[in-house]
Amino acid sequence: MALLTSCQASFQSMEDLEEVKDDVDAVKEEIRNFASEITKTSEEIKTSVREEYVSKTDMEIIQQDFQASITQNSSEIRMDFTTITNDIIDKVSVNQTLLEEYIRFKGALIELGKVGNAFTAELSNEELAFKENGLKIAYISNQILVITNAEIRNKLSLGNESRGWFDFIPRTNGNLSIKWRSPSS
């Protein structure tokens, strides 16, 4: 009977050993799961830090800017804003230059010009006018071009495609030629 009890105990220990082995396998699986979660959480933390915090080099630049603009001695703490002020002045200067060239809307009138320049152009419902010092020097209206003074460099043609053209052409000797050009040419 003692042998039977001993064998039963051995079989019982083998069953216990199997249970222990299963428990060890379950613990190993849990450890793998925890390791995976730790790695995932670690990556999330690194990503969060990259997105939300200033890099060391950026922080050093900011720190240098602050050291240059904040000084402290026994009687005062002084903050100098010269760099920022210079940046603002430069930007205002650029914007001022841009504003000196303008397109102005006055009701149904559009005015083009540049501050300090004597010449402007105005477009209305009736005409396109060119002005010098506020005086109209040329305009186009009702199929007519009116110019106070005109210089034609090479050729002036009068006529149309159906009746033909008169071409006024300056010659090299200073004379003026008038040539007829038929509608077909």
Helices and strands as residue ranges (DSSP letters): H 2-52, H 56-69, E 70-72, E 77-79, H 82-100, E 101-106, E 109-114, E 119-123, E 128-132, E 135-141, E 144-147, E 156-160, E 164-170, E 176-181
